[in-house]
Amino acid sequence: MSLIIDQFAKKRNFSYALTMKLPKIELHEHLDGSLRIATIVELAQEAGVRLPTDDPKILAQILSPGPSSLENYLRAFSVTGSVMQSAKALSRTAFETVEDWYLDGIVYGEVRFAPEQHTLGGLSVEEVVEAVLRGLEEGRRAYPVQTGLILCSMRHNTPNLIAAKLVHRYCKDGVVGYDIAGEEAPFPPSLHKEAFDYCADNFLAATCHAGEVTGPDYIREALLACRSLRIGHGTQLIQEWGSPPLPPGQQSLTGWILEHQTPLELCLSSNLQTKACPDLLSHPFEAFRQHGLAVTLCTDNRLVSATSLSQELELARQTWGLTDKDILELQKTALKAAFCPNETKTWIRTKYFSGNADID
């Protein structure tokens, strides 16, 4: 049970059974933010890495902080990254991600990570990507889950084309897109414009973390300067809205996003942990959804937020009264926004959604 849901558990009787059975699409999950605690302990022992504690329960508490800030939220990644410096560890964590998706009812998932963060053990960035791709392939062979891999640059690093060129090199092997990740301020998307331009020039898909804790200007840069096809988080678009939440007119950033149906990858639990929103009812998800924006709900980091996609959807159901039809509509939006080939989308739609009138 997620940290955020746990706050409401005393007032509501949660049942995830139905939500878990629904076929789901995951668009925003970080590989290094979604490890199993037991895996971290085992990998640390194998690699001789010293953890803050070997007690699984205490380690889980350390790596899943309460609401504080994006900076504090990101500290957990130094621990998970320390045990992900070998090909074996990378393949294992990728495989377990697919396994966890299957157990959660996810039929297509995109996982992302920054290859440059995993070369401390001597691997080349190519070897890092290939290890993760092997793990995802093993997961697909074991479970009926389709996967896509997004490669990130760290926004605080000196801008380079390493990750973007890796997307190009492995785009026929399961890599589906590019992103920048890490602490948002003071690193606007335009710092990495050359990498985004490289992707656009080579017809490679890109999403972009923007507007999680920074203002709408970062979202504007991601869309207009960097030509991002999706926005990771984007919660602070609400700053452009009035009170009560009403979208601005057509000649606005919101108007552009609405007109072009630019998908927003929203993550409820992590947004509360990073204080992107002060409380759940203040989260703009429902306002965005009610006014026709292309919203999706995502996990972000299964470990750090102690959540799952089913739990995020159930949280939305219990908070705003979403119906099964509403939840399936979110999956329709997510599938349309996915970076996988159209033939994969068609196969998923036919296999999982063709019998449901809510998803065409």
C-alpha positions in Angstrom: 0.0 0.0 0.0 1.4 3.4 -1.0 2.4 6.0 1.5 -0.3 8.4 0.2 -3.1 5.8 0.1 -2.1 4.7 3.6 -3.2 8.2 4.8 -6.7 7.5 3.7 -6.9 3.8 4.5 -8.5 4.4 7.9 -11.4 6.3 6.3 -12.0 4.0 3.3 -12.1 0.3 2.6 -9.8 0.0 -0.4 -10.2 -3.0 -2.7 -7.7 -3.2 -5.6 -8.9 -6.5 -7.0 -11.0 -5.0 -9.8 -8.5 -2.3 -10.7 -5.6 -4.9 -10.9 -7.6 -7.0 -13.3 -8.1 -4.2 -15.8 -5.4 -4.1 -18.5 -3.2 -1.1 -18.0 -0.6 1.0 -19.8 2.5 2.4 -17.9 4.2 5.4 -19.5 6.4 6.9 -16.8 8.4 4.6 -14.5 12.1 4.9 -13.6 14.1 1.7 -13.5 16.4 2.9 -10.7 13.4 4.1 -8.7 11.5 0.8 -8.8 13.8 -1.9 -7.4 12.6 -4.5 -4.9 14.1 -4.0 -1.5 15.2 -7.7 -1.3 16.9 -7.2 -4.6 18.8 -4.2 -3.4 20.0 -6.1 -0.3 21.1 -9.1 -2.4 22.9 -7.0 -5.1 24.7 -5.0 -2.4 26.0 -8.1 -0.8 27.2 -9.5 -4.2 28.9 -6.2 -5.1 30.3 -5.4 -1.7 28.2 -2.2 -1.5 27.5 -0.7 1.9 23.9 0.2 2.4 22.5 2.6 5.0 21.1 -0.5 6.7 20.7 -4.2 5.9 17.3 -4.3 7.6 14.7 -4.5 4.8 12.0 -2.6 6.7 14.2 0.2 7.7 15.8 0.4 4.3 12.3 0.7 2.8 11.5 3.6 5.1 14.7 5.3 4.1 14.2 4.9 0.4 10.5 5.8 0.5 10.5 9.3 2.2 7.4 11.2 3.2 6.5 14.6 1.6 9.5 16.9 1.6 11.0 18.1 -1.7 12.1 16.8 -5.1 15.8 17.1 -3.9 15.1 14.8 -0.9 13.1 12.5 -3.1 16.0 12.0 -5.5 18.4 11.0 -2.7 17.2 7.4 -2.8 18.6 7.0 -6.3 22.2 7.2 -5.0 21.5 4.0 -3.1 19.7 2.1 -5.9 22.3 3.3 -8.4 25.1 2.0 -6.3 23.9 -1.6 -6.8 23.2 -1.2 -10.5 26.7 -1.1 -11.9 27.0 -4.5 -13.5 25.3 -6.1 -16.5 23.9 -8.8 -14.3 22.3 -6.4 -11.9 20.9 -4.3 -14.7 19.4 -7.3 -16.5 17.9 -8.5 -13.2 16.2 -5.3 -12.3 14.8 -4.9 -15.8 13.4 -8.4 -15.7 11.9 -7.9 -12.3 10.3 -4.7 -13.6 8.4 -6.7 -16.3 7.5 -9.3 -13.7 6.1 -6.6 -11.4 4.2 -5.1 -14.3 2.6 -8.4 -15.1 1.6 -8.9 -11.4 -0.1 -5.5 -11.5 -2.0 -6.1 -14.7 0.2 -3.9 -17.0 0.1 -5.1 -20.6 2.5 -2.5 -22.0 5.1 -0.5 -20.1 7.8 2.0 -20.8 10.6 2.2 -18.3 13.3 4.9 -18.4 16.8 5.4 -17.0 20.1 7.3 -17.7 22.8 5.0 -19.0 25.6 7.3 -18.0 24.7 6.7 -14.3 25.6 3.0 -14.6 29.2 3.1 -15.9 31.0 3.2 -12.5 31.7 -0.5 -12.6 33.5 -0.2 -16.0 30.6 -0.9 -18.4 30.3 1.2 -21.5 27.1 3.0 -22.1 26.4 0.5 -24.9 26.9 -2.4 -22.5 24.6 -0.7 -20.0 21.7 -0.3 -22.5 22.2 -3.9 -23.9 22.0 -5.4 -20.4 18.7 -3.6 -19.7 17.4 -4.7 -23.1 18.3 -8.3 -22.3 16.4 -8.1 -19.1 13.3 -6.7 -20.7 13.5 -9.3 -23.4 13.7 -12.1 -20.8 10.7 -10.5 -19.1 8.7 -10.5 -22.3 9.5 -14.2 -22.9 8.3 -15.1 -19.4 5.2 -12.8 -19.3 2.6 -11.5 -21.7 3.9 -7.9 -21.4 5.1 -5.6 -24.1 7.9 -3.2 -23.2 9.6 0.0 -24.4 12.8 1.6 -23.0 13.3 5.4 -22.7 16.9 6.6 -22.3 17.5 9.8 -20.3 20.2 12.5 -20.0 20.6 13.9 -16.5 19.6 17.6 -16.8 22.3 18.8 -14.3 25.1 17.2 -16.3 26.9 19.0 -19.1 24.6 18.7 -22.1 25.7 16.0 -24.6 24.3 13.7 -27.3 25.3 10.4 -25.6 21.8 9.2 -24.6 20.1 10.6 -27.8 22.6 8.8 -30.0 22.0 5.6 -28.0 18.2 6.0 -28.7 19.1 6.2 -32.4 21.4 3.2 -32.3 19.0 0.9 -30.4 15.7 2.2 -31.8 15.1 -1.1 -33.6 15.9 -3.2 -30.4 13.3 -1.9 -28.0 14.4 1.7 -27.2 11.5 3.9 -28.0 12.4 7.4 -26.8 14.5 10.1 -25.1 14.0 12.1 -21.9 15.9 14.4 -19.5 15.6 13.6 -15.8 16.8 14.7 -12.4 16.5 17.9 -10.4 14.4 20.4 -12.4 15.6 23.8 -11.2 17.7 25.5 -12.3 18.1 23.3 -15.4 15.5 24.2 -18.0 14.8 21.8 -21.0 16.5 24.2 -23.4 19.9 23.4 -22.0 19.5 20.0 -23.8 18.0 21.4 -27.0 20.8 19.9 -29.1 19.9 16.4 -27.9 16.2 17.0 -28.5 16.9 18.5 -32.0 19.0 15.4 -32.7 16.0 13.2 -31.8 13.6 15.3 -33.9 16.0 15.3 -36.9 16.2 11.5 -36.8 12.4 11.0 -36.2 12.9 9.7 -32.6 10.3 10.2 -30.0 11.0 12.3 -26.9 9.2 13.1 -23.7 10.5 15.6 -21.1 10.3 16.1 -17.4 8.9 19.6 -17.1 6.7 21.5 -14.7 6.8 19.1 -11.8 8.0 21.7 -9.3 8.9 24.5 -11.7 6.5 26.8 -13.5 4.8 26.6 -16.9 7.8 28.2 -18.6 9.7 24.8 -18.4 6.7 23.1 -20.1 6.6 25.8 -22.8 10.3 25.2 -23.5 9.8 21.4 -23.6 7.1 21.7 -26.1 8.2 24.6 -28.3 12.0 24.7 -28.1 12.6 21.0 -27.6 9.6 19.6 -29.6 8.8 17.0 -26.9 5.8 14.8 -27.7 4.8 14.3 -24.1 5.3 16.0 -20.8 6.5 14.2 -17.7 4.4 15.5 -14.8 3.4 19.0 -16.0 1.5 19.6 -12.8 2.5 23.3 -12.6 0.5 24.0 -15.8 -2.2 24.7 -13.2 -0.4 28.0 -12.4 -1.8 29.3 -15.6 -5.4 28.5 -14.6 -7.7 30.7 -12.5 -9.4 29.9 -9.2 -11.6 27.9 -9.1 -9.6 25.9 -11.7 -10.7 27.2 -15.1 -8.4 26.9 -18.1 -7.3 30.0 -19.9 -8.3 30.8 -23.4 -7.0 29.4 -26.7 -4.0 31.7 -26.9 -2.2 30.1 -24.0 0.0 27.2 -23.1 -3.0 25.2 -21.9 -4.8 26.0 -25.1 -1.9 24.7 -27.1 -1.7 21.5 -25.0 -5.5 21.0 -25.3 -5.6 21.7 -29.0 -2.7 19.3 -29.8 -3.8 16.8 -27.1 -0.2 16.6 -25.8 -0.2 13.8 -23.2 0.7 14.6 -19.6 2.3 11.8 -17.5 0.8 12.6 -14.1 2.0 10.8 -10.9 -0.1 11.4 -7.9 1.9 9.8 -5.0 5.3 11.1 -6.1 3.8 14.6 -6.8 2.8 14.7 -3.1 6.1 13.5 -1.9 8.0 16.1 -3.9 5.4 18.7 -2.8 4.5 19.5 -6.3 1.1 19.6 -4.8 0.3 20.4 -1.1 -2.4 17.7 -0.8 -4.2 15.2 -3.0 -7.3 17.3 -3.5 -5.1 20.1 -4.8 -3.6 17.9 -7.5 -4.7 19.2 -10.9 -5.3 15.7 -12.4 -9.1 15.9 -12.2 -9.3 19.5 -13.3 -7.1 18.6 -16.3 -9.2 15.5 -17.1 -12.6 17.3 -16.8 -11.5 20.0 -19.2 -10.3 17.6 -21.9 -6.5 17.5 -21.5 -4.8 14.2 -22.5 -4.0 13.0 -19.0 -2.5 9.7 -18.0 -1.7 8.3 -14.6 1.7 6.7 -14.0 3.7 5.2 -11.2 7.0 7.2 -11.5 8.9 5.2 -8.9 7.4 2.0 -7.5 10.0 1.8 -4.7 10.5 5.4 -3.8 6.7 6.1 -3.7 5.8 2.6 -2.4 3.1 2.4 -5.0 1.9 0.6 -8.2 -0.1 1.7 -11.2 -3.2 -0.1 -9.8 -2.8 1.8 -6.5 -2.4 5.1 -8.3 -5.6 4.4 -10.3 -7.4 3.3 -7.2 -6.4 6.4 -5.4 -7.9 8.5 -8.2 -11.0 6.3 -8.1 -11.5 6.9 -4.4 -10.6 10.6 -4.4 -12.6 11.8 -7.4 -15.1 9.0 -8.0 -13.7 7.6 -11.2 -15.6 4.8 -12.7 -14.3 1.7 -14.4 -15.1 3.5 -17.7 -13.0 6.5 -16.6 -10.1 4.3 -15.7 -10.3 2.4 -19.1 -10.5 5.8 -20.9 -7.2 6.7 -19.2 -5.7 3.5 -20.6 -7.0 4.5 -24.0 -5.2 7.8 -23.8 -2.0 6.2 -22.5 -2.0 3.6 -25.3 -2.5 6.3 -27.9 0.4 8.3 -26.4 2.8 5.3 -26.1 6.0 5.4 -28.1 5.7 1.8 -29.4 5.1 1.1 -33.1 1.5 1.3 -34.3 1.4 -2.4 -35.0 2.1 -3.0 -31.3 -0.7 -0.6 -30.3 -3.0 -2.4 -32.7 -2.1 -5.8 -31.3 -2.6 -4.5 -27.7 -5.9 -2.9 -28.6 -7.2 -6.0 -30.3 -6.1 -8.4 -27.6 -7.1 -6.5 -24.5 -9.6 -3.8 -25.4 -11.5 -4.8 -28.5 -14.3 -6.4 -26.5 -14.7 -3.3 -24.4 -16.9 -0.5 -25.8 -15.0 2.1 -23.8 -11.8 1.5 -25.7 -11.8 1.5 -29.5 
